[in-house]
Amino acid sequence: MVVDDDVLEKEDMYILDRMKDFISAEDVIKYAAAKQLLILIERAVRMLLLYASNLPHSRSSNGVVTPRLR
């Protein structure tokens, strides 16, 4: 999920945020693997946001424009 761009969807943002919160905890971040995973999560979030910004947008009834994700 973190590395492959094809499996990231809008709902994954919540999961990635939870993973990032856990990994950022003081007891966890001291491990090298946690630091590397944090980098991968942040990259995945950036890619998801970039992907979303390139999608066609929908305008809701209240005028809010949002990208249409899968």
C-alpha positions as CSV (number, residue, x, y, z in Angstrom):
1,M,0.0,0.0,0.0
2,V,2.8,2.5,0.8
3,V,4.9,1.9,-2.2
4,D,2.5,1.0,-5.0
5,D,0.7,4.1,-6.3
6,D,-2.0,1.9,-7.9
7,V,-3.6,0.8,-4.6
8,L,-3.9,4.2,-2.9
9,E,-7.4,5.6,-2.8
10,K,-9.1,8.4,-1.0
11,E,-10.0,6.2,2.0
12,D,-6.3,5.4,2.5
13,M,-5.5,8.8,3.7
14,Y,-7.1,7.9,7.1
15,I,-5.0,4.7,7.3
16,L,-1.8,6.6,6.3
17,D,-2.5,9.3,8.9
18,R,-3.0,6.6,11.6
19,M,0.2,4.8,10.6
20,K,2.1,8.1,10.6
21,D,0.8,9.0,14.1
22,F,1.9,5.6,15.4
23,I,5.4,5.7,13.8
24,S,5.9,9.2,15.0
25,A,5.5,8.2,18.6
26,E,8.6,8.7,20.8
27,D,8.9,4.9,21.5
28,V,8.8,4.0,17.8
29,I,10.5,6.7,15.9
30,K,13.9,5.8,17.4
31,Y,14.1,2.7,15.2
32,A,15.7,3.0,11.8
33,A,12.8,1.0,10.2
34,A,10.3,3.4,11.6
35,K,12.2,6.4,10.1
36,Q,12.3,4.7,6.7
37,L,8.6,3.8,6.9
38,L,7.7,7.3,7.8
39,I,9.5,8.6,4.7
40,L,7.6,6.1,2.6
41,I,4.3,7.1,4.1
42,E,4.9,10.8,3.5
43,R,5.9,10.0,-0.1
44,A,2.7,8.0,-0.5
45,V,0.6,10.9,0.9
46,R,2.3,13.4,-1.5
47,M,1.7,11.0,-4.4
48,L,-2.0,10.6,-3.5
49,L,-2.5,14.3,-3.2
50,L,-0.7,14.9,-6.5
51,Y,-2.8,12.2,-8.2
52,A,-6.0,13.7,-6.7
53,S,-5.1,17.2,-8.0
54,N,-4.8,15.8,-11.6
55,L,-8.2,14.2,-11.6
56,P,-11.3,15.7,-13.1
57,H,-13.2,17.8,-10.4
58,S,-16.8,17.7,-9.4
59,R,-18.8,20.7,-8.2
60,S,-21.2,19.9,-5.4
61,S,-24.6,21.5,-4.9
62,N,-23.0,23.9,-2.4
63,G,-20.4,25.0,-4.8
64,V,-17.4,23.1,-3.3
65,V,-15.1,21.7,-5.9
66,T,-13.5,18.4,-5.1
67,P,-11.5,15.9,-7.1
68,R,-13.2,12.7,-8.0
69,L,-11.2,9.7,-6.8
70,R,-11.7,6.1,-7.7
